[in-house]
Amino acid sequence: MGLNLTQKIISKHLISGSMEPGKEIEISVDSTLTQDSTGTMVYLQLEAMDVEKVKTKLSVAYVDHNMLQTGFENADDHLYIKTVAGKYGIHFSRPGNGICHQVQLERFAKPGWTLVGSDSHTPTAGGIGSLAIGAGGLDVAIAMATATYSMTMPKVCNVILKGKLKHPATAKDVILYILGKLTVKGGVGKVFEYTGEGVKHLSVPERATITNMGAELGATTSIFPSDDNTLEYLKLQGREEDFVELGPDEDAKYDEVITVDLSKITPMVACPHSPDNVKPINELEGTKITQVAIGSCTNSSYKDLVTVARILKGKKVHPDVSLVVSPGSKQVLTKLAMTGELKDLIASGARILESGCGPCIGMGQAPESDGVSLRTFNRNFEGRSGTKSAKVYLVSPETAAVSALYGKITDPSILESHIFEPVEEISYINDNMVLPPEENLNKQVIKGPNIKPFPLNTPPADNISKKVVLKVGDNITTDHIMPSGAKLLPYRSNIPHLSQYCFSGVDPDFSENCRKSGGGFIVAGENYGQGSSREHAALVPLYLGIKAVFAKSFARIHKANLINTGIIPLVFKNPKDSEINSFDEIEIKDLVKQLKQGNEIYALNKSTGKSIKLLLEVTDREKEILLCGGYINYMKSGGRACHV
């Protein structure tokens, strides 16, 4: 029986375990990436491991999130990351060089390599044939220290692409269509592997758009084969020696199969406040807008922005619309300047932002009260833009640009045909904003006063009796748990300060309730912790004394982050058991004994007298981590159980 592409790459990197879905495996890691929003904490954890150099073939530290330097905090984080990168043998991508995923795709990602990144959109590199996985910061620190990564072997879903896109449909519309069909929970425990005749009609940047937003499905990752289109892209980057032809065997087997006819895809829109709230554009056409933001790691390639420039050339942005454009990298921005498209963008009234994440992470450009923002980004969670009352819609660059001209959501079908002519890429390479380790030798790691130690847990007590300090519903995101934005991002390395704002948009009293109750439990619905990989959404609750989260299901990365911090993720065996009220007192007796004996945990709601049956859906290794009170304690114990 032949292997699919995912199995081929995993088998070449497999250290231990069996490639059976649901079984834990350990793979070797070729490369890692971090960004500054998560990176400071990653490198604090790496330092705690007492390693001399990273063991990966390549690791890159990017500064692309916390770019607004209104105080010393962000600049201090940047300096810390730069100096720690020099000490440990890590490439450092300076502020302004670009968004980590765009630069990684251009300059570092390789077909057939494994990549683990402390950002949920790391799967962007799947567009070039990398097995690229987003993970929590501690998992990335361990990957750098050991060149290994442990994960549950995912199912592999084959997405067969038929036909060819018809203008004005785009790759963004393809992934929005899939999200609309499968929802934000539809990819949990799966890799989406794209095959079929339609693949050859998609460029690497288009493929990367699809793999990028595959993260919104909850997928482990997404991947395309490495073929002639991949080779052409690598030639433009002067990296043809990195090309390897990769694809599934003809008789490859898959766990699931989905077929998408590209010729039938039409422009789509993800409506507030979820990427899977997708509708055809004709149902929303005419909706008045006040802001358009083009860019992010999803749609900031040279191809995307040349098309936008063609649409705007010789025209003027609607007077009621603020249009901002964020080129994905210095390379993209420079090429736009060289070929004249940057002039066309500026002349139309577009505001050019620096090459970084910017508005996507809530770092500036918050809409006005009740504003309607059209964005080419990957997430539109409530309040993520910086304005809770704003309504954010997700669209393709073509839809965004033409809508900016008319001041309302507009079907790009009205555009002239020349807009959609193939974009002729030019080659421009200048890596002077990347400091390789040999040019960034630092013996002294510099830490500013805002950088505080990360919290450590202790092994669980035998008996725990705590109140439910928060009860929430389905699809709680890491933005809900630990908000970002321009006001809080500077404090990513200061957990005590962040703790004041944990769940602040859900329950303003959460932090104070935790302090009054001495910590407690959280009760949640389906898909708890979806969205960003930020481990702060686990570290801050740990700091506030959260002992366990009871939920109907968990998002992959957040569940791993909870385990790594020692917070126990428990799933209701019976949905009716979730009928728990806020401030009910829950008691778990003989917790350590229960953890050791099996995967069923019994608790008692002392406020109602009802028993609660819970499932601990973890691997044996993860159970040992929980018994130690977190991954750092587990490593310090030499991988042995902390409770004998």
PyMOL commands that set and color helices and strands:
alter all, ss='L'
color gray80, all
select helices_A, chain A and resi 5-13+36-48+72-88+100-108+122-128+137-146+171-182+197-201+204-217+228-236+240-242+262-264+281-283+302-312+330-339+341-348+358-361+397-406+412-414+417-420+437-439+478-481+489-491+495-501+510-517+536-543+556-565+575-578+591-597+620-628+631-636
alter helices_A, ss='H'
color red, helices_A
select strands_A, chain A and resi 14-16+24-28+31-35+58-62+91-93+114-117+131-134+148-152+155-162+190-195+221-223+256-261+268-270+278-280+291-294+322-325+351-352+372-375+391-394+434-435+464-471+520-523+546-551+568-572+585-588+600-605+610-615
alter strands_A, ss='S'
color yellow, strands_A
deselect
rebuild
show_as cartoon
